[in-house]
Amino acid sequence: MQRKEKLKRSSLRYAEYYSMTQVQDSLFQQSKSGKIFTDLIRIIASEKNIKLAYRNLKNNKGSNTAGVDGQTFQDLKKMSEKALVNRVRDKILNYQPKAVRRVYIPKSNGKQRPLGIPTVLDRIVQQCVLQVMEPICEAKFYRNSYGFRPNRNCRQAVAMCYKLAQVSGLHYVVDIDIKGFFDNVDHGKLLKQIWTLGIRDKCLLSLISKMLKAPIEENGVRSRPEKGTPQGGVLSPLLANIVLNELDWWIASQWENVKIHNPTKSDVLVNARGTLNKGYQYRRLKKTHLKECFLVRYADDFKIFCRKYDSARRMKIATQQWLKNRLSLEISEEKSKITDLKCGYSEFLGIKFKLYQKSQKWCIKSHMTDKAIKAEKTALKKLLVKACKDYGNPSEQHIFISRYNQAVVGVHEYYSMATMINEDVHKMFQSLDKTMKTRTGGKSKLSKEKPVKLCGGLDLFIYEKYRNSKQIRYINHFILAPIAYCKTRNPMCHRASVNQYTPEGRLEIHKMLNKEAYSTALFELSQNMVPRRSIEYCDNRISRFVAVQGRCEIMGTLLSAHDVHCHHWKPTSLGGTDEYSNLRIVHKDVHKLIHASQKETIQKYLSLTGCREQNRLAKVNRWRISAGLEPIRLNELN
């Protein structure tokens, strides 16, 4: 499973912890029924929404990246839960954004992409807005839009392209490139589009307007943008989808959503999964003079599939004019083109695909793009050079080897949707193998023989995954993942029933938390603040409680909220922190036993908890030693 999918599942679980799923479900259903929302700021500024926003952001890759004020999430962890909630709420209700710090990251083509980094508090505010706006917008978004949406990904977008080309027989593809999309979004037009979606809370619209106009600081100089959404902002991807959602529905109105005259009951069929079957409608539309076309979009990268060249040519011209006149977006004529898939490749999300004839059918043939091969090979070579270096310390070398292995697995996981992926990775193998042999000569032993014992769980995972490959190599007994061993894994289209804003959809997304036994305790823990404790402690306490499924980590019994105590493995007085790894969930009586020093107290809680049993007592003693206390010796108590 890809890391992005895991994060999405985590995000869903977090919403369950703080009882936000009910709120989001309600917003989704109300939006679907056409409700106008005028009081969203109250939900955005609610305590549980703020705590959920903090949780969703604190472990992000960029959580330790500072804005113009120099603060990171490490600074917020020291605050009490109540203090943080109040500070964020005041920020939302009286929103005045601080400047966005402009940085540049390199692109694969040698150019640089500008990123805007808001302050930590501004990021939390944007996340609060996102958590409320997203379910409303999801109810209004087009089904074949895949970028920056929950439980949708690149593989699903590519799968739909394969389906339209191979199954539906749409062999002409229109590619239209928008110049600097994120930098050219019209603010006024965007706010009107949000209004059209039914979000008419003036306080919220004012907040979004202020966020869009936040000054940008670059090299100590500040400027105020007149248009565009800052790449790097938490809310920017959703706003980008709102802008192009109008394009999605306009293209759909040209064919997919055209109403047929005098429909009968047999014209409207529902599939087994509850989705609408429009096969009969399309057959009737084909008898008209309308131009058949379907859209697949991922962020600002989109393709229009047509059956005939004339239809593709007309759609290209019409779409370019519509984008210019309606959204005021410029089009790159050089990069905009029409491709006949029977004759040439079309590129999309790092994959290039075409059609070839097999018997009487046209089948998909796809590769990594040349650009993707070059970029991935360069990145892997840099990691491999570090992995092959002799550091004198085996554990240090293992760190760099693990990073290389993770990168190889990432390449395989993503590009396995290409039908000719094995051929593509072999192109990279020759160069990487040469680098490997050159860099290890005289410094490390490069072997094909498996060592007696593998180092760590990741090495074991790599071995189990690639054990049938002849390209597995070992450096100082550490396994190297073979880049040339990758099998095609057909991408699957998005299932309409998978929706994190419906109870039925969530059941298909992941195995629901086994909360029946401890749901009440979880709810109470999430609602109750702990005085004089940091937000980090309160949040990680919930995580630990869920991880152990509401059970005492020593006795193994289910706990009520009243009985839950959170123990620091290393006490704060000895330098312990409120991090997740330093917390343990125990029964309150067990917690008292761990910290007890008087014989009478120890005897009392030994009897109450049943910890005289050998295994339990051994656990208690390990925890006491970690806390700087003497272990309990039963013979001394008698």
LUMLO-638622 format. One record per residue (C-alpha): x, z, y; residue in one letter; residue number from 0. Coordinates in steps of 0.2 Angstrom, whole numbers. Layout:
BEGIN
> X,Z,Y,A,NUM
...
This chain:
BEGIN
> 0,0,0,M,0
> 6,-4,17,Q,1
> 11,10,29,R,2
> -2,4,42,K,3
> -16,5,29,E,4
> -10,23,25,K,5
> -11,28,44,L,6
> -28,21,45,K,7
> -34,32,31,R,8
> -25,47,39,S,9
> -34,43,55,S,10
> -50,43,46,L,11
> -46,60,37,R,12
> -42,68,54,Y,13
> -59,63,61,A,14
> -67,72,46,E,15
> -57,87,49,Y,16
> -64,89,67,Y,17
> -82,83,62,S,18
> -80,68,73,M,19
> -87,56,60,T,20
> -105,61,63,Q,21
> -102,57,82,V,22
> -94,40,79,Q,23
> -107,35,66,D,24
> -121,39,78,S,25
> -112,29,92,L,26
> -110,14,80,F,27
> -128,14,75,Q,28
> -134,16,92,Q,29
> -123,2,98,S,30
> -129,-9,84,K,31
> -147,-6,89,S,32
> -143,-11,107,G,33
> -143,6,116,K,34
> -136,7,133,I,35
> -123,21,135,F,36
> -122,31,152,T,37
> -115,48,147,D,38
> -100,45,137,L,39
> -88,55,147,I,40
> -96,71,140,R,41
> -91,66,123,I,42
> -74,60,128,I,43
> -70,77,136,A,44
> -77,87,121,S,45
> -65,99,113,E,46
> -66,92,96,K,47
> -62,74,103,N,48
> -47,81,112,I,49
> -40,90,97,K,50
> -43,74,87,L,51
> -33,64,100,A,52
> -19,76,99,Y,53
> -18,75,81,R,54
> -19,56,80,N,55
> -4,54,92,L,56
> 8,68,88,K,57
> 16,60,73,N,58
> 16,43,80,N,59
> 33,34,80,K,60
> 33,35,99,G,61
> 27,53,101,S,62
> 45,58,106,N,63
> 46,44,119,T,64
> 45,51,137,A,65
> 36,43,151,G,66
> 41,45,170,V,67
> 38,64,169,D,68
> 51,66,155,G,69
> 38,75,144,Q,70
> 36,72,125,T,71
> 24,79,112,F,72
> 38,92,109,Q,73
> 33,100,126,D,74
> 15,101,121,L,75
> 17,109,105,K,76
> 22,125,113,K,77
> 5,126,122,M,78
> -10,136,116,S,79
> -24,126,109,E,80
> -36,132,123,K,81
> -23,128,136,A,82
> -20,110,130,L,83
> -39,107,128,V,84
> -42,113,146,N,85
> -28,103,153,R,86
> -33,87,145,V,87
> -51,89,150,R,88
> -47,92,168,D,89
> -36,76,167,K,90
> -51,66,160,I,91
> -64,73,173,L,92
> -52,71,188,N,93
> -42,56,182,Y,94
> -27,50,192,Q,95
> -14,41,181,P,96
> 4,43,183,K,97
> 16,28,184,A,98
> 19,18,168,V,99
> 38,17,163,R,100
> 42,-1,160,R,101
> 55,-5,146,V,102
> 60,-21,136,Y,103
> 61,-24,118,I,104
> 70,-39,111,P,105
> 59,-53,102,K,106
> 65,-64,88,S,107
> 67,-79,99,N,108
> 80,-70,110,G,109
> 68,-66,124,K,110
> 62,-49,129,Q,111
> 44,-41,128,R,112
> 39,-29,142,P,113
> 32,-13,136,L,114
> 23,0,146,G,115
> 25,19,142,I,116
> 12,30,149,P,117
> 15,49,151,T,118
> 10,60,136,V,119
> -5,67,144,L,120
> -11,49,149,D,121
> -9,44,131,R,122
> -20,58,125,I,123
> -33,53,138,V,124
> -32,35,132,Q,125
> -34,40,114,Q,126
> -49,51,119,C,127
> -57,36,127,V,128
> -52,25,112,L,129
> -60,36,99,Q,130
> -77,35,108,V,131
> -77,17,113,M,132
> -71,10,97,E,133
> -86,13,86,P,134
> -97,6,100,I,135
> -87,-10,102,C,136
> -85,-12,83,E,137
> -104,-14,82,A,138
> -102,-29,94,K,139
> -86,-37,88,F,140
> -86,-54,79,Y,141
> -83,-53,60,R,142
> -68,-65,59,N,143
> -58,-55,72,S,144
> -44,-45,63,Y,145
> -31,-39,76,G,146
> -30,-21,81,F,147
> -46,-16,72,R,148
> -49,-2,60,P,149
> -47,-7,41,N,150
> -42,-24,46,R,151
> -25,-32,44,N,152
> -15,-48,44,C,153
> -17,-51,26,R,154
> -36,-52,28,Q,155
> -34,-65,42,A,156
> -23,-76,32,V,157
> -35,-74,17,A,158
> -49,-81,28,M,159
> -38,-96,33,C,160
> -34,-100,15,Y,161
> -53,-99,11,K,162
> -58,-110,25,L,163
> -45,-123,21,A,164
> -46,-123,2,Q,165
> -64,-118,-2,V,166
> -74,-124,13,S,167
> -64,-140,15,G,168
> -60,-138,33,L,169
> -43,-147,34,H,170
> -41,-149,53,Y,171
> -34,-134,62,V,172
> -34,-131,81,V,173
> -20,-120,88,D,174
> -22,-115,106,I,175
> -8,-104,114,D,176
> -13,-93,129,I,177
> 2,-90,141,K,178
> 6,-72,143,G,179
> -12,-66,138,F,180
> -9,-47,140,F,181
> -1,-50,157,D,182
> -15,-61,164,N,183
> -31,-51,160,V,184
> -43,-51,175,D,185
> -48,-33,178,H,186
> -64,-37,186,G,187
> -69,-48,172,K,188
> -64,-35,159,L,189
> -75,-21,167,L,190
> -90,-33,167,K,191
> -87,-37,149,Q,192
> -87,-18,145,I,193
> -103,-17,155,W,194
> -111,-31,145,T,195
> -106,-22,128,L,196
> -118,-8,134,G,197
> -105,4,140,I,198
> -112,8,158,R,199
> -105,26,161,D,200
> -98,24,179,K,201
> -86,38,177,C,202
> -79,30,161,L,203
> -78,13,170,L,204
> -69,21,185,S,205
> -56,29,173,L,206
> -53,13,164,I,207
> -51,4,181,S,208
> -38,17,187,K,209
> -29,16,171,M,210
> -27,-3,173,L,211
> -21,-1,190,K,212
> -8,13,186,A,213
> 8,9,195,P,214
> 23,2,185,I,215
> 40,9,187,E,216
> 55,-1,183,E,217
> 73,3,188,N,218
> 66,16,200,G,219
> 55,3,209,V,220
> 36,5,208,R,221
> 23,-9,209,S,222
> 4,-9,207,R,223
> -2,-23,195,P,224
> -17,-34,201,E,225
> -20,-40,183,K,226
> -16,-38,165,G,227
> -16,-23,152,T,228
> 1,-14,149,P,229
> 7,-18,131,Q,230
> 11,-1,124,G,231
> -4,8,130,G,232
> -15,16,117,V,233
> -31,8,124,L,234
> -24,-9,128,S,235
> -27,-17,111,P,236
> -45,-13,111,L,237
> -47,-19,129,L,238
> -38,-36,123,A,239
> -51,-37,109,N,240
> -65,-35,122,I,241
> -59,-49,133,V,242
> -58,-61,118,L,243
> -74,-55,110,N,244
> -83,-67,122,E,245
> -73,-81,115,L,246
> -77,-77,97,D,247
> -95,-77,100,W,248
> -95,-93,110,W,249
> -86,-102,97,I,250
> -98,-95,84,A,251
> -113,-101,94,S,252
> -106,-119,92,Q,253
> -110,-119,74,W,254
> -111,-102,64,E,255
> -125,-94,74,N,256
> -135,-110,78,V,257
> -153,-106,74,K,258
> -162,-118,62,I,259
> -180,-123,66,H,260
> -194,-117,55,N,261
> -184,-106,44,P,262
> -192,-100,28,T,263
> -189,-84,18,K,264
> -178,-93,6,S,265
> -167,-98,20,D,266
> -161,-81,23,V,267
> -152,-73,8,L,268
> -143,-57,6,V,269
> -127,-55,-5,N,270
> -125,-41,-18,A,271
> -114,-32,-5,R,272
> -127,-33,8,G,273
> -119,-47,18,T,274
> -129,-62,25,L,275
> -128,-78,15,N,276
> -129,-93,27,K,277
> -126,-106,14,G,278
> -143,-114,16,Y,279
> -142,-113,35,Q,280
> -125,-122,35,Y,281
> -132,-136,23,R,282
> -146,-139,36,R,283
> -134,-139,50,L,284
> -123,-152,42,K,285
> -137,-164,43,K,286
> -137,-162,62,T,287
> -124,-170,75,H,288
> -116,-153,78,L,289
> -98,-151,76,K,290
> -94,-139,62,E,291
> -81,-126,66,C,292
> -75,-108,62,F,293
> -64,-96,71,L,294
> -50,-84,64,V,295
> -42,-73,77,R,296
> -29,-60,76,Y,297
> -26,-53,94,A,298
> -22,-68,105,D,299
> -17,-78,91,D,300
> -31,-89,84,F,301
> -36,-104,74,K,302
> -51,-115,74,I,303
> -55,-124,58,F,304
> -65,-141,58,C,305
> -70,-153,45,R,306
> -66,-169,55,K,307
> -52,-174,67,Y,308
> -65,-179,81,D,309
> -73,-162,80,S,310
> -56,-154,81,A,311
> -51,-164,96,R,312
> -68,-160,105,R,313
> -66,-141,101,M,314
> -48,-141,108,K,315
> -53,-148,124,I,316
> -69,-137,126,A,317
> -60,-121,121,T,318
> -46,-124,134,Q,319
> -58,-127,148,Q,320
> -69,-112,143,W,321
> -53,-101,143,L,322
> -48,-107,160,K,323
> -65,-107,168,N,324
> -73,-91,160,R,325
> -58,-80,158,L,326
> -45,-88,170,S,327
> -32,-89,157,L,328
> -18,-102,157,E,329
> -15,-113,141,I,330
> 2,-119,135,S,331
> -1,-138,132,E,332
> 16,-139,122,E,333
> 11,-126,110,K,334
> -7,-131,108,S,335
> -10,-144,95,K,336
> -21,-151,81,I,337
> -14,-150,63,T,338
> -20,-160,48,D,339
> -17,-148,34,L,340
> -16,-162,21,K,341
> 0,-169,31,C,342
> 8,-154,39,G,343
> 10,-135,40,Y,344
> 1,-124,52,S,345
> 9,-107,56,E,346
> 0,-90,58,F,347
> 6,-72,58,L,348
> 23,-77,50,G,349
> 16,-88,37,I,350
> 15,-107,37,K,351
> 2,-116,25,F,352
> -4,-133,21,K,353
> -14,-142,7,L,354
> -8,-152,-8,Y,355
> -18,-161,-20,Q,356
> -19,-154,-38,K,357
> -30,-165,-49,S,358
> -46,-168,-39,Q,359
> -44,-152,-28,K,360
> -34,-147,-13,W,361
> -25,-131,-15,C,362
> -15,-120,-3,I,363
> 4,-120,-2,K,364
> 12,-107,9,S,365
> 29,-101,15,H,366
> 37,-89,26,M,367
> 40,-98,43,T,368
> 58,-103,47,D,369
> 57,-91,61,K,370
> 52,-76,50,A,371
> 65,-80,37,I,372
> 79,-80,51,K,373
> 73,-64,59,A,374
> 71,-55,42,E,375
> 87,-61,36,K,376
> 96,-55,52,T,377
> 88,-38,51,A,378
> 92,-35,33,L,379
> 110,-41,35,K,380
> 112,-28,49,K,381
> 105,-14,37,L,382
> 115,-20,22,L,383
> 132,-19,32,V,384
> 128,-1,36,K,385
> 123,2,18,A,386
> 139,-5,11,C,387
> 150,5,22,K,388
> 161,19,14,D,389
> 157,35,24,Y,390
> 166,46,13,G,391
> 150,57,11,N,392
> 139,50,-3,P,393
> 123,57,5,S,394
> 126,49,21,E,395
> 128,32,13,Q,396
> 112,35,3,H,397
> 103,37,20,I,398
> 108,19,25,F,399
> 104,12,8,I,400
> 87,20,8,S,401
> 84,12,25,R,402
> 89,-5,18,Y,403
> 78,-3,2,N,404
> 63,2,13,Q,405
> 65,-14,24,A,406
> 66,-25,8,V,407
> 50,-17,1,V,408
> 42,-20,18,G,409
> 46,-39,18,V,410
> 40,-40,0,H,411
> 24,-31,4,E,412
> 19,-42,19,Y,413
> 25,-59,14,Y,414
> 19,-58,-4,S,415
> 3,-67,3,M,416
> 14,-83,3,A,417
> 12,-94,-12,T,418
> 30,-99,-12,M,419
> 37,-82,-7,I,420
> 49,-82,-22,N,421
> 57,-98,-15,E,422
> 59,-91,2,D,423
> 67,-74,-3,V,424
> 80,-84,-13,H,425
> 85,-92,3,K,426
> 89,-75,10,M,427
> 97,-69,-6,F,428
> 112,-81,-5,Q,429
> 117,-75,12,S,430
> 114,-56,8,L,431
> 123,-57,-9,D,432
> 138,-64,0,K,433
> 138,-50,13,T,434
> 136,-37,-1,M,435
> 151,-43,-11,K,436
> 162,-45,5,T,437
> 158,-28,12,R,438
> 160,-18,-5,T,439
> 176,-26,-10,G,440
> 189,-12,-11,G,441
> 178,1,-3,K,442
> 164,4,-16,S,443
> 160,-2,-33,K,444
> 146,-14,-35,L,445
> 139,-13,-52,S,446
> 124,-20,-62,K,447
> 123,-5,-74,E,448
> 110,9,-71,K,449
> 118,26,-68,P,450
> 113,40,-80,V,451
> 103,49,-66,K,452
> 95,41,-50,L,453
> 96,50,-34,C,454
> 79,55,-27,G,455
> 61,49,-28,G,456
> 64,33,-18,L,457
> 78,27,-29,D,458
> 66,30,-44,L,459
> 52,20,-36,F,460
> 64,6,-32,I,461
> 69,5,-50,Y,462
> 52,6,-57,E,463
> 46,-8,-45,K,464
> 61,-20,-48,Y,465
> 67,-15,-66,R,466
> 64,-32,-73,N,467
> 75,-41,-59,S,468
> 92,-47,-64,K,469
> 98,-45,-46,Q,470
> 97,-26,-45,I,471
> 114,-19,-39,R,472
> 121,-1,-38,Y,473
> 133,5,-25,I,474
> 141,22,-29,N,475
> 127,25,-41,H,476
> 114,21,-28,F,477
> 101,7,-31,I,478
> 99,-8,-20,L,479
> 82,-17,-20,A,480
> 84,-35,-24,P,481
> 78,-46,-10,I,482
> 75,-61,-22,A,483
> 63,-53,-33,Y,484
> 45,-55,-26,C,485
> 29,-61,-34,K,486
> 15,-69,-25,T,487
> 0,-57,-22,R,488
> -15,-66,-16,N,489
> -23,-59,0,P,490
> -41,-53,0,M,491
> -54,-56,13,C,492
> -61,-42,22,H,493
> -77,-34,14,R,494
> -91,-32,27,A,495
> -96,-16,18,S,496
> -79,-8,22,V,497
> -83,1,38,N,498
> -76,18,43,Q,499
> -91,21,55,Y,500
> -104,22,41,T,501
> -104,34,26,P,502
> -105,20,13,E,503
> -91,11,21,G,504
> -80,27,21,R,505
> -83,29,2,L,506
> -75,12,0,E,507
> -60,15,11,I,508
> -53,29,2,H,509
> -57,43,-10,K,510
> -67,56,0,M,511
> -59,73,2,L,512
> -65,84,-11,N,513
> -73,95,2,K,514
> -89,101,-7,E,515
> -81,118,-11,A,516
> -73,121,5,Y,517
> -82,111,18,S,518
> -89,126,27,T,519
> -72,135,28,A,520
> -64,119,35,L,521
> -78,117,48,F,522
> -76,135,54,E,523
> -57,133,54,L,524
> -58,117,65,S,525
> -70,126,77,Q,526
> -61,142,79,N,527
> -46,144,91,M,528
> -32,156,87,V,529
> -28,167,102,P,530
> -10,166,108,R,531
> -6,152,95,R,532
> 1,135,99,S,533
> -9,119,97,I,534
> 4,114,84,E,535
> 0,130,74,Y,536
> -18,127,75,C,537
> -17,109,70,D,538
> -5,111,56,N,539
> -15,126,49,R,540
> -29,114,46,I,541
> -18,101,38,S,542
> -11,114,26,R,543
> -28,120,22,F,544
> -34,102,17,V,545
> -17,99,8,A,546
> -20,114,-4,V,547
> -39,110,-5,Q,548
> -44,126,3,G,549
> -35,137,-10,R,550
> -23,152,-9,C,551
> -6,145,-13,E,552
> -1,161,-23,I,553
> -18,165,-32,M,554
> -25,148,-33,G,555
> -43,154,-28,T,556
> -54,146,-16,L,557
> -55,154,1,L,558
> -68,157,14,S,559
> -64,154,33,A,560
> -64,173,35,H,561
> -51,176,21,D,562
> -39,162,27,V,563
> -22,168,34,H,564
> -8,156,38,C,565
> 9,162,34,H,566
> 26,157,41,H,567
> 38,154,27,W,568
> 52,158,40,K,569
> 45,170,52,P,570
> 45,165,71,T,571
> 56,181,74,S,572
> 70,173,63,L,573
> 69,156,72,G,574
> 54,149,62,G,575
> 43,136,70,T,576
> 24,131,69,D,577
> 29,114,60,E,578
> 18,109,45,Y,579
> 33,112,32,S,580
> 34,130,38,N,581
> 16,135,35,L,582
> 8,142,20,R,583
> -11,146,16,I,584
> -14,162,8,V,585
> -28,175,6,H,586
> -28,188,20,K,587
> -24,202,7,D,588
> -9,192,0,V,589
> -3,190,17,H,590
> -3,209,20,K,591
> 6,211,3,L,592
> 20,199,8,I,593
> 23,209,24,H,594
> 20,226,18,A,595
> 34,239,18,S,596
> 26,256,13,Q,597
> 24,259,-6,K,598
> 6,265,-4,E,599
> 2,249,5,T,600
> 11,238,-8,I,601
> 2,247,-22,Q,602
> -15,245,-14,K,603
> -13,226,-11,Y,604
> -5,223,-28,L,605
> -21,230,-36,S,606
> -33,220,-24,L,607
> -24,203,-27,T,608
> -19,205,-45,G,609
> -1,200,-40,C,610
> 6,212,-53,R,611
> 5,197,-65,E,612
> 23,191,-67,Q,613
> 21,173,-60,N,614
> 12,179,-45,R,615
> 24,193,-41,L,616
> 39,181,-43,A,617
> 30,170,-29,K,618
> 27,184,-18,V,619
> 45,190,-19,N,620
> 52,173,-15,R,621
> 41,173,0,W,622
> 46,191,5,R,623
> 64,186,4,I,624
> 61,171,15,S,625
> 53,182,27,A,626
> 69,194,27,G,627
> 60,208,17,L,628
> 65,216,0,E,629
> 57,210,-16,P,630
> 44,221,-24,I,631
> 51,230,-40,R,632
> 37,237,-50,L,633
> 48,250,-59,N,634
> 52,258,-42,E,635
> 33,260,-37,L,636
> 29,270,-52,N,637
